[in-house]
Amino acid sequence: MSTARRRVELDPDSVERDLARLVLTVIELLRRLMEQQALRRVEDGGLTEDQEERIGLTLMLLEDRMELLRTRFGLKPEDLNIDLGPLGPLL
C-alpha cells in the first residue's frame, strides 16, 4: 500500500501577509504595554517634562509606522486582534 504525499500549496502573497499580521500583532501588543507603562509613570510623576514629550512623540511615531505597515499589507487595526480561542481576543 503506497502512501500518497500531501503537498501544501501556499500562496506567497498570503504567507507574506499572514507573517506581517503576526509580527505587527506582537508589535502592537508591545506598543500598548509601553503606552500603559508610560501613562503610569506620568501619573506617578516619575518623568520630567522632556521625558514625557519624548515618550509621547515616540509613541505617535510608532503608531504612524504601524499604520504605514498595515496599509502596505492590506491590514486593518482589527486584523491584529488575534482570537486566542477560549482565552478570547489578544488585544
C-alpha positions, 0 to 999 in steps of 0.5 A, a space after each residue: 500500500 503506497 502512501 500518497 504525499 500531501 503537498 501544501 500549496 501556499 500562496 506567497 502573497 498570503 504567507 507574506 501577509 499572514 507573517 506581517 499580521 503576526 509580527 505587527 500583532 506582537 508589535 502592537 501588543 508591545 506598543 500598548 504595554 509601553 503606552 500603559 507603562 508610560 501613562 503610569 509613570 506620568 501619573 506617578 510623576 516619575 518623568 520630567 517634562 522632556 521625558 514625557 514629550 519624548 515618550 509621547 512623540 515616540 509613541 505617535 511615531 510608532 503608531 504612524 509606522 504601524 499604520 504605514 505597515 498595515 496599509 502596505 499589507 492590506 491590514 486593518 487595526 482589527 486584523 491584529 486582534 488575534 482570537 486566542 480561542 477560549 482565552 478570547 481576543 489578544 488585544 
